[in-house]
Amino acid sequence: MKHSFYDVKVKAKVQADVTRKVVYGTKGKERYAFKAVTKDGRSLTAFVSKSDYTAAKI
């Protein structure tokens, strides 16, 4: 699955394959995110809505 991430090093949005889904925070204050890796090995994180998180097939 592809998703749009903001790459800080190149200061632009990039499309990358989502490698995993992550939940941050405590119960009741969760934040949902997709993780990806750039071609040169840097990690990317994009915070998404709960509906996007649950709909994603990873």
SVG drawing of the C-alpha trace seen along z (x, -y; Angstrom):
<svg xmlns="http://www.w3.org/2000/svg" viewBox="-13 -22 34 29">
<polyline fill="none" stroke="black" stroke-width="0.4" points="0.0,0.0 1.3,-3.4 0.9,-6.5 2.1,-10.1 4.8,-11.0 6.6,-14.3 10.4,-13.8 12.2,-16.3 15.5,-15.9 14.3,-16.8 11.5,-19.1 8.9,-17.6 6.1,-15.0 7.0,-11.6 5.0,-8.4 6.3,-5.3 5.2,-1.8 3.8,-1.5 5.8,1.1 3.8,1.2 1.0,-0.5 1.8,-1.9 -0.3,-3.2 1.3,-5.9 0.0,-7.3 -2.1,-6.0 -5.5,-4.5 -8.0,-7.2 -5.3,-9.4 -4.1,-7.2 -2.5,-8.5 -2.3,-6.3 0.5,-6.3 2.0,-4.6 5.7,-3.9 7.8,-3.6 11.5,-3.6 13.1,-5.7 15.3,-4.2 18.4,-5.4 17.2,-3.8 15.7,-6.7 12.4,-6.1 9.2,-8.1 6.2,-8.5 2.7,-9.8 0.0,-10.3 -3.4,-9.3 -7.0,-9.1 -8.4,-6.1 -10.6,-5.3 -7.6,-5.3 -5.6,-3.2 -8.3,-0.5 -9.1,-0.5 -5.4,0.1 -4.6,3.7 -1.0,4.2"/>
</svg>
